[in-house]
Amino acid sequence: MHIIALSGALRRASYNTALLRAAAALAPDGVTIDVRTLHGIPLYDGDLEAEGIPAAVTTLREAIRAADGLLIATPEYNNSIPGVLKNGLDWLSRPSGEGARLFGGRPVAVVGATPGGFGTVQAQDAMLSVLRAFGCDAWFGGRLMLSHASAAFDADGHLTEEKLLNQLRSFVEGFVAHIRHRSTA
Protein backbone atom coordinates (compact mmCIF):
# COMPACT_ATOMS: atom_id res chain seq x y z
CA MET A 1 0.00 0.00 0.00
CA HIS A 2 1.21 3.47 -0.89
CA ILE A 3 -0.06 6.69 0.71
CA ILE A 4 0.82 10.23 -0.34
CA ALA A 5 1.18 12.56 2.64
CA LEU A 6 0.73 16.21 1.66
CA SER A 7 1.94 18.97 3.94
CA GLY A 8 -0.03 22.20 3.83
CA ALA A 9 2.99 24.18 4.99
CA LEU A 10 6.08 25.44 3.18
CA ARG A 11 8.29 26.32 6.16
CA ARG A 12 11.46 24.22 6.23
CA ALA A 13 10.93 23.39 9.92
CA SER A 14 7.15 22.91 9.56
CA TYR A 15 5.52 20.97 12.37
CA ASN A 16 3.04 19.56 9.85
CA THR A 17 5.75 18.22 7.57
CA ALA A 18 7.50 16.80 10.64
CA LEU A 19 4.23 15.18 11.73
CA LEU A 20 3.95 13.49 8.32
CA ARG A 21 7.56 12.30 8.51
CA ALA A 22 6.74 10.78 11.90
CA ALA A 23 3.66 9.11 10.38
CA ALA A 24 5.84 7.66 7.62
CA ALA A 25 8.22 6.22 10.20
CA LEU A 26 5.29 4.62 12.06
CA ALA A 27 3.64 3.08 8.99
CA PRO A 28 2.78 -0.61 9.36
CA ASP A 29 4.74 -3.22 7.45
CA GLY A 30 3.90 -3.18 3.76
CA VAL A 31 2.80 0.47 3.82
CA THR A 32 4.84 3.36 2.48
CA ILE A 33 4.00 6.96 3.20
CA ASP A 34 5.57 9.40 0.75
CA VAL A 35 5.76 12.92 2.21
CA ARG A 36 5.22 15.71 -0.31
CA THR A 37 5.00 19.49 -0.09
CA LEU A 38 3.52 22.21 -2.26
CA HIS A 39 6.86 23.79 -3.12
CA GLY A 40 7.04 24.97 -6.73
CA ILE A 41 3.29 25.34 -7.21
CA PRO A 42 2.52 28.92 -8.26
CA LEU A 43 -0.46 30.98 -7.19
CA TYR A 44 -3.47 29.88 -9.20
CA ASP A 45 -4.04 32.10 -12.23
CA GLY A 46 -6.45 31.23 -15.02
CA ASP A 47 -4.10 32.83 -17.55
CA LEU A 48 -1.28 30.60 -16.36
CA GLU A 49 -3.59 27.59 -16.55
CA ALA A 50 -4.41 28.50 -20.17
CA GLU A 51 -0.68 28.21 -20.91
CA GLY A 52 -0.64 24.70 -19.42
CA ILE A 53 -0.72 23.03 -16.02
CA PRO A 54 2.59 23.65 -14.20
CA ALA A 55 4.93 20.66 -13.96
CA ALA A 56 4.88 20.70 -10.14
CA VAL A 57 1.09 20.32 -10.20
CA THR A 58 1.21 17.49 -12.75
CA THR A 59 3.89 15.64 -10.77
CA LEU A 60 1.90 15.87 -7.52
CA ARG A 61 -1.36 14.95 -9.28
CA GLU A 62 0.16 11.81 -10.81
CA ALA A 63 1.64 10.78 -7.44
CA ILE A 64 -1.79 11.15 -5.80
CA ARG A 65 -3.48 9.31 -8.67
CA ALA A 66 -1.08 6.36 -8.25
CA ALA A 67 -1.53 6.23 -4.46
CA ASP A 68 -4.01 4.19 -2.45
CA GLY A 69 -4.81 7.11 -0.16
CA LEU A 70 -3.99 10.70 0.70
CA LEU A 71 -3.04 12.01 4.14
CA ILE A 72 -3.16 15.81 4.43
CA ALA A 73 -1.50 17.75 7.26
CA THR A 74 -2.86 21.25 7.67
CA PRO A 75 -1.63 24.08 9.83
CA GLU A 76 -4.25 26.48 11.12
CA TYR A 77 -3.95 30.09 9.96
CA ASN A 78 -6.60 32.55 11.14
CA ASN A 79 -9.04 29.78 12.07
CA SER A 80 -8.85 28.05 8.68
CA ILE A 81 -6.61 26.22 6.23
CA PRO A 82 -3.59 28.12 4.95
CA GLY A 83 -3.75 29.74 1.54
CA VAL A 84 -0.88 27.67 0.22
CA LEU A 85 -2.80 24.43 0.87
CA LYS A 86 -6.04 25.73 -0.63
CA ASN A 87 -4.07 27.03 -3.62
CA GLY A 88 -2.43 23.63 -4.14
CA LEU A 89 -5.77 21.85 -3.95
CA ASP A 90 -7.28 24.40 -6.34
CA TRP A 91 -4.51 23.70 -8.85
CA LEU A 92 -4.96 19.95 -8.46
CA SER A 93 -8.64 20.41 -9.33
CA ARG A 94 -7.86 22.08 -12.68
CA PRO A 95 -8.91 21.92 -15.44
CA SER A 96 -12.57 21.93 -14.51
CA GLY A 97 -13.74 18.50 -13.36
CA GLU A 98 -10.25 17.24 -12.50
CA GLY A 99 -10.95 17.50 -8.76
CA ALA A 100 -13.73 14.93 -8.98
CA ARG A 101 -11.63 12.67 -11.23
CA LEU A 102 -8.56 12.85 -8.99
CA PHE A 103 -10.18 12.87 -5.58
CA GLY A 104 -13.59 11.27 -6.17
CA GLY A 105 -13.87 8.24 -3.91
CA ARG A 106 -10.20 8.49 -2.88
CA PRO A 107 -9.57 7.75 0.81
CA VAL A 108 -8.38 10.95 2.49
CA ALA A 109 -7.50 11.65 6.10
CA VAL A 110 -6.55 14.95 7.72
CA VAL A 111 -4.20 15.71 10.61
CA GLY A 112 -2.67 18.94 11.81
CA ALA A 113 -0.16 20.50 14.15
CA THR A 114 0.06 24.01 15.55
CA PRO A 115 2.07 25.82 18.19
CA GLY A 116 -1.23 27.19 19.56
CA GLY A 117 -3.39 25.65 22.21
CA PHE A 118 -6.48 24.65 20.24
CA GLY A 119 -5.00 22.21 17.79
CA THR A 120 -6.13 22.52 14.20
CA VAL A 121 -9.81 21.87 14.78
CA GLN A 122 -11.03 24.81 12.71
CA ALA A 123 -8.61 24.14 9.85
CA GLN A 124 -9.64 20.49 9.77
CA ASP A 125 -13.30 21.47 9.79
CA ALA A 126 -12.63 23.92 6.94
CA MET A 127 -11.02 21.09 4.95
CA LEU A 128 -14.34 19.23 5.00
CA SER A 129 -15.94 21.67 2.56
CA VAL A 130 -13.09 21.14 0.10
CA LEU A 131 -13.07 17.35 0.49
CA ARG A 132 -16.85 17.27 0.11
CA ALA A 133 -16.63 19.30 -3.12
CA PHE A 134 -14.13 16.78 -4.48
CA GLY A 135 -16.23 13.77 -3.47
CA CYS A 136 -13.44 12.23 -1.39
CA ASP A 137 -13.92 9.25 0.85
CA ALA A 138 -12.98 11.27 3.92
CA TRP A 139 -12.02 9.02 6.83
CA PHE A 140 -13.45 10.19 10.14
CA GLY A 141 -12.37 7.20 12.22
CA GLY A 142 -9.71 9.22 13.94
CA ARG A 143 -8.82 12.82 14.55
CA LEU A 144 -5.36 14.08 15.33
CA MET A 145 -4.94 17.75 16.22
CA LEU A 146 -1.56 18.41 17.78
CA SER A 147 -1.48 21.49 20.04
CA HIS A 148 1.66 23.08 21.46
CA ALA A 149 3.70 21.48 18.69
CA SER A 150 6.86 23.34 19.63
CA ALA A 151 7.04 21.22 22.79
CA ALA A 152 6.28 17.94 20.98
CA PHE A 153 9.20 18.00 18.54
CA ASP A 154 12.92 18.15 19.23
CA ALA A 155 15.33 20.55 17.50
CA ASP A 156 15.73 18.09 14.60
CA GLY A 157 11.98 17.88 13.99
CA HIS A 158 11.43 14.46 15.55
CA LEU A 159 8.23 13.81 17.47
CA THR A 160 9.44 12.92 20.95
CA GLU A 161 6.37 12.51 23.16
CA GLU A 162 5.52 8.82 23.53
CA LYS A 163 1.81 9.50 24.02
CA LEU A 164 1.66 11.46 20.76
CA LEU A 165 3.69 8.81 18.92
CA ASN A 166 1.16 6.20 20.05
CA GLN A 167 -1.77 8.42 19.00
CA LEU A 168 -0.18 8.97 15.58
CA ARG A 169 0.54 5.25 15.18
CA SER A 170 -3.09 4.43 15.99
CA PHE A 171 -4.29 7.10 13.55
CA VAL A 172 -2.11 5.75 10.72
CA GLU A 173 -3.15 2.16 11.45
CA GLY A 174 -6.82 3.19 11.42
CA PHE A 175 -6.46 4.99 8.10
CA VAL A 176 -4.61 2.00 6.59
CA ALA A 177 -7.37 -0.32 7.82
CA HIS A 178 -9.96 1.97 6.21
CA ILE A 179 -8.12 1.85 2.88
CA ARG A 180 -7.76 -1.92 3.07
CA HIS A 181 -11.45 -2.37 3.92
CA ARG A 182 -12.44 -0.25 0.91
CA SER A 183 -10.28 -2.33 -1.43
CA THR A 184 -11.91 -5.58 -0.26
CA ALA A 185 -15.48 -4.28 -0.11
N, C-alpha and C positions, 0 to 999 in steps of 0.2 A: 504494500500500500504506500502511496506517495501523496503527501499533503503539502500544498504551498502555504507558507505562513507569511502574510503581508503586513509589514509594519506601516502604520499611519504616521510615522514620524521620520524626519530627515536628520535630526541631530545625531552626530557621531556617537555620543554616549547616551542615546535614547534608552529610557527604561523599558519602553515597549519593544524595541528591537532586542534588548537583553532578555526580556521575558520570553520572547519567541525562541531565542537561542537556548534558553533553559528548557523550554518545551521540547525542542529538538533533541536535547541531551537526554530527556526523560521518555522519549518515544519507546513504545513496546517493541520487542523483537519483530522484525519484518516490516516495520513502519519507518519511513524516512520523512522528515520534515525539513523542507527547503525554505530557508528564511530569505525573503526578498524585501526590497524597499522600493520607494517611488522615485529614487534618484534618476534624473535624466528625463523625466516626463514634464513637458512644458505646461504652462497654464493653458487651459482649453481655450481655443479660438477657432470659430467656424471657418475662418479664412485659412488657417493652418491646416485644418482637417481637409479642406477642399484640395490642398496641395498633396495630401496623402497622410495616412496615419503614421505618427512618428515611430521609429524603430524600437524605442524603449517600450512603447505601448504594445506593439506587436509581439515583442519578446515576452513580456509579462503575460499577455493574453494567451499565447500559445502554451506557456508553462501552466497557467491555470486550467486551460482546456485539457491538458494531458494529465492533470492531477485527479485524485479520487476525492479530494475535499480541499476546502480553503479555510484557513484560520487567520482571522484579522485581529490585529492588536491596535487599539485606538487610544491615543491620549485623549484628554478632555480639555478643550480650549473654550473658555467662555460658555460653559454648560452645554457643549455640543462636540461634534466631531471636528477635527482640524480641517482647514481648507485644503491642505495638501492631500489628505486622504479622499475627501469628496471629489477633488479635481481628478485624482487618479482613477477613481471609480467612474466618473463621468467620461473620461477618455476611453476606459475599457468598454463602455456602453455604446461607443460610436463605431461605425455609422448607425443610424437609427435602427433599432431592433436587435443590435448586437448584444445588449445587456441581457435580454431574455434568452438569446441563443447561448451565450457564455455561462450565465449564472442560473438559468432556469432549471430547477430541480437539483442543482448542485448543493451538496452538504456544505454548510458554512457555519462556523462558530466564531464568537467574538469574545475577546479578553481585553483588558486594559490596565495600565499602570499610570499612576500620577503621584507627584510629590505631595499633593493635597490630602486632606483628611476624608473626603467623601468618595474615594475611588473614582471610577469612570462610569457611574450609573447613568448619568444624563447622556454622555456620549454613546454608551451602548444602546440606550433607548432610542437615541436619534438615528442610530444605524438601522434600526428596525424598519423605518420608512423606506430607506434605500434598498434594503434586502427584500422587502415586500414588493417594491416596484420591479425588481429583477426576477421575482418568482423563485428565489432561493429556497432550499430546504434548510431553513435556519434551525439549528439545534439548540434547544432550550433546556437540555438536561443538566446543564451546569452553568454556573455564572462565576466568573473570576474577575474581581475588581480590586486591584492592588492599590491600597492607600499607603501614604508615607513611603513611597518607593525608594527614596534616598537612603532610608535606613535598612532596606531589604537587600540591597546589592552592595557588594564590596567595590573597591576602587577600580577593579578590572571588569566590572559589569557582571559578576557572577551572583546569582541569587543564593543567599547564604542562610536564610531562615528555614529550618527544617520543616516547620509547620506549613509554610508557603510552598516549599518544594513538594510536600505531600499533596497539598491542594492542587497544585499544577499537574502533578502526575495523575491524580484522579480525574481531573478535567480532561486531559489528553486521552486517557484510557476510555473515558465515557464517549468522547467524540469519535474515537476510532471504532468503538463498539457500534455507535450509531451508523457510521459509514458501512461497516461490515453487515449490519442488519439490513440496510437498504439494498446492498448488492445481492443478498440472498432472498429478499422478499419477492 
